Amino acid sequence: MTKNAPTNLDGAKIRSWIFDPATPGYAFLTLEEVLAAFDTTSRTLLDWRSSGFPQPIAIPGNRVYNVEAIREFLKEKQRESVRCTRAALK
């Protein structure tokens, strides 16, 4: 069964928090927060892991995602996109 993002979490607010420079890189998000932030399913998130999305970190009673690792993943995807666009325009 695929777990969908809970409707009670504000994905836009979570995304804003992820990209806010005041948010420390050592902060963590729960699975539910990650799903809401990217408006996706746990199955899609599992697929993203094969392309480098950070693995969750096990802590007592939960599994969490490091904010800085998510930022780095997104920066790398942005760099890949720029490289592909430049190559296509040549």
Short mmCIF file of the C-alpha atoms (twelve columns), coordinates in Angstrom:
data_MODEL
# 
_entry.id   MODEL 
# 
loop_
_atom_site.group_PDB 
_atom_site.id 
_atom_site.type_symbol 
_atom_site.label_atom_id 
_atom_site.label_alt_id 
_atom_site.label_comp_id 
_atom_site.label_asym_id 
_atom_site.label_seq_id 
_atom_site.Cartn_x 
_atom_site.Cartn_y 
_atom_site.Cartn_z 
_atom_site.pdbx_PDB_model_num 
ATOM 1  C CA . MET A 1  0.000  0.000  0.000   1 
ATOM 2  C CA . THR A 2  1.318  3.416  -0.937  1 
ATOM 3  C CA . LYS A 3  1.350  6.073  1.709   1 
ATOM 4  C CA . ASN A 4  0.213  9.467  0.450   1 
ATOM 5  C CA . ALA A 5  1.038  12.836 1.926   1 
ATOM 6  C CA . PRO A 6  -1.327 13.655 4.787   1 
ATOM 7  C CA . THR A 7  -3.743 16.443 3.963   1 
ATOM 8  C CA . ASN A 8  -3.224 18.229 7.279   1 
ATOM 9  C CA . LEU A 9  0.372  19.199 6.455   1 
ATOM 10 C CA . ASP A 10 1.050  22.343 4.427   1 
ATOM 11 C CA . GLY A 11 3.537  21.293 1.733   1 
ATOM 12 C CA . ALA A 12 4.203  24.876 0.604   1 
ATOM 13 C CA . LYS A 13 5.057  25.906 4.152   1 
ATOM 14 C CA . ILE A 14 7.387  22.912 4.550   1 
ATOM 15 C CA . ARG A 15 9.124  23.691 1.212   1 
ATOM 16 C CA . SER A 16 9.549  27.288 2.310   1 
ATOM 17 C CA . TRP A 17 11.083 26.083 5.550   1 
ATOM 18 C CA . ILE A 18 13.482 23.726 3.695   1 
ATOM 19 C CA . PHE A 19 14.806 26.554 1.504   1 
ATOM 20 C CA . ASP A 20 14.878 29.201 4.216   1 
ATOM 21 C CA . PRO A 21 18.562 30.052 4.900   1 
ATOM 22 C CA . ALA A 22 17.664 30.403 8.570   1 
ATOM 23 C CA . THR A 23 16.721 26.707 8.730   1 
ATOM 24 C CA . PRO A 24 19.782 24.850 10.013  1 
ATOM 25 C CA . GLY A 25 21.192 22.115 7.809   1 
ATOM 26 C CA . TYR A 26 21.084 19.681 10.700  1 
ATOM 27 C CA . ALA A 27 17.273 19.928 10.921  1 
ATOM 28 C CA . PHE A 28 15.163 16.894 10.098  1 
ATOM 29 C CA . LEU A 29 11.853 16.134 8.393   1 
ATOM 30 C CA . THR A 30 9.614  13.135 8.958   1 
ATOM 31 C CA . LEU A 31 8.480  10.956 6.066   1 
ATOM 32 C CA . GLU A 32 5.058  12.588 6.205   1 
ATOM 33 C CA . GLU A 33 6.609  16.062 5.964   1 
ATOM 34 C CA . VAL A 34 8.765  15.056 2.983   1 
ATOM 35 C CA . LEU A 35 5.739  13.558 1.222   1 
ATOM 36 C CA . ALA A 36 3.733  16.727 1.841   1 
ATOM 37 C CA . ALA A 37 6.591  19.039 0.816   1 
ATOM 38 C CA . PHE A 38 6.979  17.347 -2.561  1 
ATOM 39 C CA . ASP A 39 3.306  16.351 -2.932  1 
ATOM 40 C CA . THR A 40 4.286  12.783 -3.688  1 
ATOM 41 C CA . THR A 41 3.821  9.209  -2.534  1 
ATOM 42 C CA . SER A 42 6.142  6.918  -0.634  1 
ATOM 43 C CA . ARG A 43 6.503  4.814  -3.819  1 
ATOM 44 C CA . THR A 44 7.765  7.827  -5.769  1 
ATOM 45 C CA . LEU A 45 10.115 8.706  -2.936  1 
ATOM 46 C CA . LEU A 46 11.481 5.166  -3.083  1 
ATOM 47 C CA . ASP A 47 12.067 5.612  -6.827  1 
ATOM 48 C CA . TRP A 48 13.852 8.913  -6.173  1 
ATOM 49 C CA . ARG A 49 16.249 7.141  -3.822  1 
ATOM 50 C CA . SER A 50 17.602 5.197  -6.794  1 
ATOM 51 C CA . SER A 51 18.595 8.545  -8.312  1 
ATOM 52 C CA . GLY A 52 20.241 9.862  -5.170  1 
ATOM 53 C CA . PHE A 53 17.480 11.118 -2.871  1 
ATOM 54 C CA . PRO A 54 18.834 10.853 0.680   1 
ATOM 55 C CA . GLN A 55 18.154 7.756  2.714   1 
ATOM 56 C CA . PRO A 56 16.216 8.263  5.924   1 
ATOM 57 C CA . ILE A 57 18.088 8.215  9.204   1 
ATOM 58 C CA . ALA A 58 16.788 5.911  11.910  1 
ATOM 59 C CA . ILE A 59 16.322 7.523  15.279  1 
ATOM 60 C CA . PRO A 60 14.497 5.951  18.221  1 
ATOM 61 C CA . GLY A 61 10.830 5.801  17.327  1 
ATOM 62 C CA . ASN A 62 11.081 7.369  13.872  1 
ATOM 63 C CA . ARG A 63 12.925 7.694  10.580  1 
ATOM 64 C CA . VAL A 64 13.839 11.197 9.494   1 
ATOM 65 C CA . TYR A 65 15.404 12.987 6.536   1 
ATOM 66 C CA . ASN A 66 18.230 15.482 6.910   1 
ATOM 67 C CA . VAL A 67 17.353 18.893 5.469   1 
ATOM 68 C CA . GLU A 68 20.878 19.592 4.225   1 
ATOM 69 C CA . ALA A 69 20.974 16.247 2.384   1 
ATOM 70 C CA . ILE A 70 17.674 17.103 0.693   1 
ATOM 71 C CA . ARG A 71 19.037 20.520 -0.285  1 
ATOM 72 C CA . GLU A 72 22.152 18.932 -1.786  1 
ATOM 73 C CA . PHE A 73 20.050 16.425 -3.749  1 
ATOM 74 C CA . LEU A 74 17.939 19.244 -5.184  1 
ATOM 75 C CA . LYS A 75 21.011 21.341 -6.038  1 
ATOM 76 C CA . GLU A 76 22.522 18.388 -7.904  1 
ATOM 77 C CA . LYS A 77 19.279 17.834 -9.833  1 
ATOM 78 C CA . GLN A 78 19.284 21.533 -10.731 1 
ATOM 79 C CA . ARG A 79 22.891 21.297 -11.983 1 
ATOM 80 C CA . GLU A 80 21.979 18.230 -14.073 1 
ATOM 81 C CA . SER A 81 19.058 20.112 -15.571 1 
ATOM 82 C CA . VAL A 82 21.247 23.065 -16.511 1 
ATOM 83 C CA . ARG A 83 23.847 20.762 -18.088 1 
ATOM 84 C CA . CYS A 84 21.177 18.949 -20.125 1 
ATOM 85 C CA . THR A 85 19.611 22.196 -21.259 1 
ATOM 86 C CA . ARG A 86 22.949 23.612 -22.341 1 
ATOM 87 C CA . ALA A 87 23.808 20.432 -24.209 1 
ATOM 88 C CA . ALA A 88 20.444 20.475 -25.989 1 
ATOM 89 C CA . LEU A 89 20.964 24.088 -27.092 1 
ATOM 90 C CA . LYS A 90 24.339 23.368 -28.698 1 
# 
